[in-house]
Amino acid sequence: MKEQLRVALAQYSPDTIEIEPGTAAAAVLILIYEHEGRHHVIFQKRTDQVRDHKGQISFPGGAADPEDVDFVATAVRETHEEIGVHPDDIDILGRLDDMVTISNFRVTPYVGWLARYPYEWRFSDEEVAYLLEVPLDHLRLPETMVPDRRFINGKEREFQSYRWGDDLIWGATARMLGNFLDVLAGAEELDG
């Protein structure tokens, strides 16, 4: 799956969004690993101590720092800071569509492969409450997808979200996950 996904991402033309005034640049990492014949993706539950996205499920990542050479460096640095994954243990396979969050971040998601599993996760206690190691086949089950209703600017809107146990993967993370699952389906078509 790893090399099929790398090829599919290389053939994919991600949407790019210019950073508008008042919008901060950020990057996240959709980190995949294989365990006992199943592929998993890592999410994190953010603590209530962080400045943005308190208590939400997210991919590891965050705002770009001036010393980051590019957004890949941002995603890898933040993943190391938040959940302890050493940069040498990440193989970047490609990127997905940029998106702007309701909190005014322009986020660039990257897809990476974890070199080994099990892994010695080390969370930032200030940023990460716990990890979710979710099998990809679970995320593709129709019953996993649930409607999530939110009021935005006084108007009720419905978004697609994903359920894992008691946690709900929603918002920008769910949109990035949907983008990833679409590319993954294309990778499987290449193989099949």
Buried (B, 14 or more C-beta within 10 A) or exposed (E): BBEBBBBBBEEBEBEEBEEEEEBBBBBBBBBBBBEEEEBBBBBBBBBEEBEBBEEBBBBBBBBBEEEBEEBBBBBBBBBBBBBBBEEEBBEBBBBBBBBBBEBEBBBBBBBBBBEEEEBEBBBBEEBBBEBBBBBBEBBEEEEBBBEBEEEEEEEEEEBBBBBBEEBBBBBBBBBBBBBBBEBBEBBEEEEE
